[in-house]
């Protein structure tokens, strides 16, 4: 597993969650 790749995936997931929360608000 590449820590860099995992970091990118986490960033993408965090961005998606942020978008969902902003949409709910």
C-alpha positions as CSV (number, residue, x, y, z in Angstrom):
1,X,0.0,0.0,0.0
2,X,1.3,3.4,-0.9
3,X,0.8,6.0,1.9
4,X,0.7,8.7,-0.8
5,X,-2.2,7.0,-2.7
6,X,-4.0,6.4,0.6
7,X,-3.6,10.1,1.5
8,X,-5.1,11.1,-1.9
9,X,-8.1,8.7,-1.4
10,X,-8.7,10.1,2.1
11,X,-8.7,13.7,0.7
12,X,-11.2,12.7,-2.0
13,X,-13.5,11.1,0.5
14,X,-13.2,14.1,2.9
15,X,-14.1,16.4,0.0
16,X,-17.1,14.3,-0.9
17,X,-18.3,14.3,2.7
18,X,-17.9,18.1,2.9
19,X,-19.9,18.5,-0.3
20,X,-22.7,16.4,1.1
21,X,-22.8,18.3,4.4
22,X,-22.8,21.6,2.6
23,X,-25.7,20.4,0.4
24,X,-27.7,19.3,3.4
25,X,-27.2,22.8,5.0
